[in-house]
Amino acid sequence: SSAQETVENIEKVFTELICFLEKKRSEIKEQIRAQEKTEIDRAEKLHKHLDQELTELQKKTSRD
C-alpha cells in the first residue's frame, strides 16, 4: 500500500541519515585527535627549546 511504501521510504532515509551522521562523528573525532596530537607535539618542542635556552642563559650567567 501507499502508506507502507511511505513508511519504508522514511525508514530508508533515516537509516541513511544515521549512517551518514555516525561516519561524520567518527571523522570529526579523528580530526580532533589529530589536532590534539599536533598541538601536544608543538608544545613539547617549544618546552624543549625553552629548556635549552634556559640552560644556555644559566651557563652565561654563571660565567659572568
MARTOR-478484 format. One line per 10 residues: number of its first residue (from 1); their letters; for each residue x, y, z of N, C-alpha, C. Coordinates in steps of 0.001 Angstrom, whole numbers, plus 524288, in hexadecimal, padded with zeros to 5 digits. Layout:
REM residues N
NUM	a	X,Y,Z,X,Y,Z,X,Y,Z ~ ...
REM end
This chain:
REM residues 64
1	ssaqetveni	8034B,7FB55,80000,80000,80000,80000,8036D,804DB,80000 ~ 800F6,80930,7FEED,803C3,80E24,7FEAC,8060C,80FA4,803F9 ~ 8030A,80EB1,80820,804ED,80FF0,80D60,809B5,80C9C,80EB2 ~ 80997,807A5,80D45,80DFB,80420,80E54,812DA,805EC,80B65 ~ 81234,80778,80684,816A5,80962,80375,818EC,80E53,805E7 ~ 81581,811B6,807BC,81745,81688,80A42,81A6D,8154D,80F27 ~ 8187A,811B1,8124F,81B42,8101F,81712,8208D,80DCC,815AC ~ 820BB,80A7B,811BF,825A9,80812,81024,82982,80C2B,80E2C ~ 82785,80FE9,80B2D,82AEC,81418,8093E,82D17,81761,80DBB ~ 829C0,8188E,8117F,82B7B,81B99,81603,82F93,8188C,81914
11	ekvftelicf	82EA0,81377,819CD,8326F,8102D,81C8B,837B0,81041,819BB ~ 83787,80FDC,81492,83C54,80FE1,81178,83F2B,81513,81216 ~ 83C42,81958,811BC,83EA4,81E88,81238,84125,81F31,81795 ~ 83E5D,81DA8,81BB0,8407F,81E31,820F1,8453D,81AAC,821CA ~ 8451B,815FE,81FAD,84997,81279,8201F,84E5C,814D4,81D76 ~ 84D9A,816FD,818C9,851E9,8197D,815FE,853E9,81E3A,818FE ~ 85055,82139,81B39,851D6,825D4,81E3A,85508,8244A,8230A ~ 85353,82040,825B8,85629,81E5D,82A56,85BA4,81C8E,828CF ~ 85C11,819B0,82492,86136,817DF,822C1,864BC,81C7F,82169 ~ 8627F,82053,81EBD,86573,824FC,81D4B,86770,827D0,8222C
21	lekkrseike	863FA,82887,825FD,86572,82B4A,82AC7,8698E,82849,82DE1 ~ 86916,82321,82E1A,86CFC,81FFC,830DB,87251,82064,82E38 ~ 87256,8206A,82905,8773B,820FA,82623,879A4,82651,82738 ~ 87678,82A63,8270A,8786B,82FAD,8280B,87A74,8302A,82DA1 ~ 877A2,82DDF,83159,87958,82E00,836CF,87EBD,82B82,83753 ~ 87F71,82710,834C6,88473,8245A,834F7,888C7,827AB,83281 ~ 887A3,82A10,82E0B,88B7C,82D62,82B6A,88D03,83203,82ED6 ~ 8892E,83469,83153,88A39,838F5,834A3,88D74,83762,83965 ~ 88C31,832E4,83BB6,88F40,8310B,8402F,894EE,83029,83EA0 ~ 895CB,82DD7,83A15,89B1E,82CEE,83838,89DEC,83217,8373E
31	qiraqektei	89B1E,835D3,83507,89D6C,83AF4,833FE,89EFE,83D9B,8391C ~ 89BAB,83D40,83D04,89CDD,83F92,8421B,8A1A4,83CEF,8447D ~ 8A1E9,837CC,8442A,8A677,834F7,84646,8AB7E,83691,84377 ~ 8AB2A,83721,83E4F,8AFC5,838B1,83B4A,8B17C,83E37,83CC5 ~ 8ADBE,841BE,83D64,8AF0C,84717,83EF3,8B16C,8472F,84467 ~ 8AF44,84400,847DE,8B153,843B8,84D2E,8B700,841D8,84D1C ~ 8B812,83DC5,84A04,8BD68,83BB6,849A7,8C116,83FDE,8477A ~ 8BF5F,842A9,84375,8C290,846CB,84127,8C3DB,84AF6,84533 ~ 8BFF7,84C95,84826,8C0CF,850A5,84C1C,8C447,84EBA,8508E ~ 8C3A3,849DC,85219,8C6FE,847AD,85635,8CCA6,84770,8544F
41	draeklhkhl	8CD6F,8459F,84F7C,8D2B7,84566,84D46,8D525,84AD8,84D12 ~ 8D205,84EA3,84B66,8D3EB,85406,84B02,8D56B,8561E,85068 ~ 8D226,8551B,8543E,8D339,856E9,85992,8D81C,8544D,85BC9 ~ 8D8C5,84F4A,85AB5,8DD66,84C84,85CA3,8E263,84EA7,85A27 ~ 8E230,84FD8,85511,8E6C1,8521C,8526E,8E803,8577A,854B2 ~ 8E3FD,85A96,8558B,8E4C6,85FC5,857CC,8E713,85F55,85D48 ~ 8E515,85BB5,86055,8E70F,85ADD,865A6,8ECD5,85958,86581 ~ 8EE31,855DF,861F4,8F3A5,8542F,86171,8F71A,858C9,85FDE ~ 8F539,85BE4,85C2D,8F829,86074,85A5F,8F8FD,86453,85EDD ~ 8F4E4,86545,861D9,8F552,868E3,86642,8F907,866CB,86A70
51	dqeltelqkk	8F8E6,861B7,86B4F,8FC96,85F4F,86EFD,90238,8602C,86D34 ~ 9031D,85F8C,86817,90861,86052,865FD,90A13,86600,8669E ~ 90685,8699E,86582,907C2,86F28,86622,908F4,8706D,86BD6 ~ 905E7,86E4A,86F57,906BE,86F2C,874EB,90C14,86D18,87699 ~ 90D72,86880,874B6,9128A,86639,875F6,916EE,869C0,87402 ~ 91665,86BB5,86F38,91A56,86F3F,86D06,91AC9,8743C,87041 ~ 91663,87668,871C4,91676,87B2E,874F0,918FB,87A32,87A41 ~ 917E0,875A5,87C7E,91A38,87456,8818B,92026,873BF,88108 ~ 921EA,87172,87CB2,9278D,870EA,87BC8,92A18,87644,87B3C ~ 927A1,879BB,87829,929BD,87EFE,87764,929E2,881FA,87C87
61	tsrd	925CC,88172,87F9A,9257D,88442,88490,9299E,88257,88861 ~ 92A91,87D44,88867,92E68,87B18,88C13,933F7,87C92,88A7E ~ 934EA,87DB4,8858C,93A18,87F49,883B2,93B42,884F2,8851D ~ 93728,88811,88560,937EB,88DB2,8865B,93906,88F05,88BE9
REM end
